[in-house]
């Protein structure tokens, strides 16, 4: 076993455990923190694949900005702990069967990919990578400027809507 394989296995175990903790946590704040841990492990996967820009974007955008927004809304709405709910009788068998299908598919893909014996090498970082990064930034900020602006307005409207809904609920309780 190489050191890269050991790091990959440890990180994949941490990512799966964080995802399981996020789904199974009854506290919304803990669930959001598990999601941050999952985002960080995915960023480390990107670093292992030789994509530092995507890794830092993952940390900055998802683990930084989006999770701060999630935690702000969770704290603002006061939904830290979920109330016990009634579970429909068909949900658990469906969830377990879909989990089994996912595990079988994952095992099949791992076995079929392991038989190819193809090694993936990290790309060489040269002077041309800065040109590629510059080209990507120019494309993002010229061609895709409108989707970024629409997304920022959508997030702003969602945050204002959450504040308005919370103020109405609090005003009705007083």
C-alpha positions as CSV (number, residue, x, y, z in Angstrom):
1,X,0.0,0.0,0.0
2,X,1.2,3.4,-0.9
3,X,0.9,6.4,1.3
4,X,-1.5,8.1,-1.1
5,X,-3.8,5.1,-0.9
6,X,-3.7,5.1,2.9
7,X,-4.5,8.9,3.0
8,X,-7.3,8.3,0.5
9,X,-8.8,5.5,2.6
10,X,-8.6,7.5,5.8
11,X,-10.2,10.5,4.1
12,X,-12.9,8.5,2.5
13,X,-13.7,6.9,5.9
14,X,-13.8,10.4,7.4
15,X,-16.1,11.7,4.6
16,X,-18.5,8.8,4.9
17,X,-18.6,9.1,8.7
18,X,-19.2,12.9,8.5
19,X,-22.0,12.3,6.0
20,X,-23.6,9.7,8.2
21,X,-23.2,12.0,11.2
22,X,-24.8,14.8,9.3
23,X,-27.8,12.7,8.3
24,X,-28.3,11.0,11.6
25,X,-27.8,14.1,13.9
26,X,-31.0,15.4,15.6
27,X,-29.3,18.8,16.3
28,X,-29.2,21.0,13.2
29,X,-26.1,22.8,14.4
30,X,-24.2,19.5,14.8
31,X,-25.5,18.5,11.4
32,X,-24.2,21.6,9.8
33,X,-20.8,21.1,11.5
34,X,-20.7,17.5,10.1
35,X,-21.4,19.0,6.7
36,X,-18.4,21.4,7.1
37,X,-16.2,18.4,7.9
38,X,-17.5,16.7,4.8
39,X,-16.7,19.7,2.7
40,X,-13.2,19.9,4.1
41,X,-12.5,16.2,3.3
42,X,-13.8,16.8,-0.3
43,X,-11.4,19.8,-0.6
44,X,-8.5,17.5,0.5
45,X,-9.6,15.0,-2.2
46,X,-9.3,17.9,-4.7
47,X,-5.8,18.6,-3.4
48,X,-4.8,15.0,-3.8
49,X,-6.0,15.1,-7.4
50,X,-3.9,18.2,-8.1
51,X,-6.6,20.8,-8.2
52,X,-5.7,23.4,-5.6
53,X,-7.9,26.1,-7.0
54,X,-11.0,23.9,-6.8
55,X,-10.0,22.9,-3.3
56,X,-9.7,26.4,-2.1
57,X,-12.9,27.3,-3.8
58,X,-14.6,24.4,-2.0
59,X,-13.3,25.7,1.3
60,X,-14.1,29.3,0.6
61,X,-17.5,29.0,-1.0
62,X,-19.1,25.9,0.6
63,X,-17.4,25.6,4.0
64,X,-17.2,29.3,4.4
65,X,-20.0,31.3,2.9
66,X,-22.7,28.8,2.5
67,X,-22.3,27.2,5.9
68,X,-22.3,30.6,7.6
69,X,-25.6,31.3,5.9
70,X,-27.0,27.9,6.9
71,X,-25.9,28.4,10.6
72,X,-27.3,32.0,10.5
73,X,-30.7,30.7,9.4
74,X,-30.6,27.8,11.8
75,X,-29.9,30.1,14.7
76,X,-32.3,32.8,13.6
77,X,-35.2,30.4,13.2
78,X,-34.4,28.6,16.4
79,X,-34.4,25.1,14.8
80,X,-31.4,23.8,16.6
81,X,-33.1,20.6,17.7
82,X,-35.7,18.7,15.7
83,X,-38.9,17.7,17.4
84,X,-39.8,14.0,17.3
85,X,-41.9,13.2,14.3
86,X,-43.9,10.3,13.1
87,X,-42.2,8.2,10.5
88,X,-44.2,6.7,7.7
89,X,-44.0,2.9,7.7
90,X,-42.7,2.7,4.1
91,X,-39.8,5.1,4.6
92,X,-37.3,2.8,6.5
93,X,-37.6,-0.2,4.1
94,X,-37.2,2.2,1.1
95,X,-34.2,3.9,2.7
96,X,-32.5,0.5,3.5
97,X,-33.2,-0.9,0.0
98,X,-31.8,2.3,-1.6
99,X,-28.7,2.1,0.6
100,X,-28.2,-1.5,-0.4
101,X,-28.5,-0.6,-4.1
102,X,-26.0,2.2,-3.6
103,X,-23.5,-0.1,-1.8
104,X,-23.8,-2.8,-4.5
105,X,-23.3,-0.2,-7.2
106,X,-20.3,1.3,-5.4
107,X,-18.7,-2.1,-4.9
108,X,-19.2,-3.0,-8.6
109,X,-17.6,0.3,-9.7
110,X,-14.6,-0.2,-7.3
111,X,-14.1,-3.8,-8.5
112,X,-14.4,-2.9,-12.2
113,X,-12.1,0.1,-11.8
114,X,-9.5,-1.9,-9.8
115,X,-9.2,-4.4,-12.6
116,X,-8.1,-1.9,-15.2
117,X,-4.8,-1.3,-13.4
118,X,-4.6,2.2,-14.8
119,X,-2.8,4.7,-12.7
120,X,-3.9,8.2,-12.5
121,X,-1.1,10.7,-12.3
122,X,-1.3,14.2,-11.0
123,X,-1.0,16.9,-13.7
124,X,2.2,18.7,-14.0
125,X,2.0,22.3,-12.7
126,X,3.8,24.5,-15.1
127,X,3.7,28.1,-16.2
128,X,0.8,27.2,-18.5
129,X,-1.4,26.4,-15.5
130,X,-1.5,30.1,-14.6
131,X,-2.7,30.9,-18.2
132,X,-5.4,28.2,-17.8
133,X,-6.4,29.7,-14.4
134,X,-6.5,33.2,-16.0
135,X,-8.6,31.9,-18.9
136,X,-11.0,30.2,-16.4
137,X,-11.4,33.3,-14.4
138,X,-12.1,35.4,-17.5
139,X,-14.7,32.9,-18.6
140,X,-16.3,32.9,-15.1
141,X,-16.5,36.6,-14.8
142,X,-17.5,37.4,-18.3
143,X,-19.6,34.6,-19.7
144,X,-21.1,33.4,-16.3
145,X,-21.5,36.8,-14.5
146,X,-25.3,36.8,-14.7
147,X,-25.7,33.3,-13.0
148,X,-23.4,34.4,-10.2
149,X,-25.4,37.6,-9.7
150,X,-28.7,35.8,-9.8
151,X,-27.5,33.3,-7.2
152,X,-26.4,36.1,-4.9
153,X,-29.7,37.8,-5.2
154,X,-31.5,34.5,-4.6
155,X,-29.5,33.9,-1.4
156,X,-30.2,37.5,-0.2
157,X,-33.9,37.1,-0.8
158,X,-33.9,33.8,1.1
159,X,-32.1,35.4,4.0
160,X,-34.5,38.3,4.1
161,X,-37.5,35.9,3.8
162,X,-36.2,33.9,6.8
163,X,-35.9,37.1,8.8
164,X,-39.4,38.2,7.9
165,X,-40.9,34.9,8.7
166,X,-39.1,34.8,12.1
167,X,-40.2,38.3,13.0
168,X,-43.9,37.4,12.2
169,X,-43.7,34.3,14.3
170,X,-42.2,36.1,17.2
171,X,-44.6,38.9,16.9
172,X,-47.5,36.4,17.0
173,X,-46.1,34.8,20.1
174,X,-45.9,38.0,22.1
